[in-house]
Amino acid sequence: MAGMTWEILNIIGTIAFAISGAFIAIKVNYDILGVYILGFTTAFGGGLIRNLVIGIPVQNIWMQSTLFKFAFLAITLVLLFPNIWNILWKVNSIEFFDAIGLAAFAIQGANYAVSTEVPAVAVVLAAVITGAGGGLLRDIFAGRKPMIFHSDVYALWAAIAGLIIGLDWVRGSYVTIFLFIAIVVLRILSLYFDWSLPRSFYIVKDHDDQEK
């Protein structure tokens, strides 16, 4: 059952982030090739960064043929039916699928780190990197301000998921599913209610501003 949950989270995260990346590419007016590249980058970027940090062979990312097929199909559907998603969910499609990908990959990354018997702090880091890494690369390639650096709460939810898993509070597939749903809901609520983390208490002015 645990293995099945792992695979399901992997598939959900891959599809959600592939769709998110494809939507961003369409929004910034990329051509068809650019849509596929950004979609694949978003879907697999977080796992790639995680592998580099933890020390897993990078070539392992290419041994996921099934996930590549899922991502390709999801991106193709976005290209063929770019407006149907907003009709179905009546929310911002990019943010909705990004929340799903964030939750799925944060949990998956944390579980992977736990399997390597690293400390809880490393589990949190793996959750953040895996959950937000793909979105970070997507936004950089699209010339956007990365969501992870926005004032609204984003990577914090991945960190919380990693902390909960790192402290061994999640046991069983049903608890994992509940945590996944909770992270998605909290991310959507943080957008809806405009929750934000504190910014710097001091505003640093550059030399030109001081002269004025």
C-alpha positions, 0 to 999 in steps of 0.5 A: 500500500505504501508503494502504491501511495508513492507511485500515485503521488509521483503521478499526481505531482508530475501531471499537475506540474506539467500542466502548470508549466504548460499554462505558464508557457502559453501565458508568456506566449511560448511556441509549442516546443517551448510549452513542452520544454517548460512543462517537462522542466516543471514536472521533473525539475524538483526531482532533478535538483533533489537528486543533485543535492542528496547525491543520487545519480542524475541519470536516474531522472531518465529512468521514469518512462511512464512519468514522461508519458503522463507529462507528455499527455498532460501537456498535449491536453493543455495545448488542445484544450487550453480553456477547459480547465478554468471552466471545470474548476472556476479557479486560476488553473496555474495556481490550482495545479501548482498547489497539487504539484507542490503538495504531492512532490513535497510529501514524495521528496520528504518520504524519499529523504526518510528512506535514506535515513537523513536527519529531520532537517534534511527531510524538510530541505528535501521536501522544499526542494522537491516541492518547489524546485520545479516551479522555481525553474519554471518561473525562471525560464519564463522570466517570472518572479519565482513563486517561492520568493513571493510574499504569499505563503508557498514553500512554507507548506512544503516545509511543514509537510517535510517536518511532519514526515521527518518527525515520523508523525505520518504512518499509513497511506490514509494519513499521507493522503490526508496530509496531501489534501491538507497541504493543497487546501492550505495553499489555496486558502493562503492565495484566497485570503492573501496570507503572507510571511513577514518581510524585512523590518527595514527597507534598504534604500540604494545610493540613488534614492538617498541622494534624491 
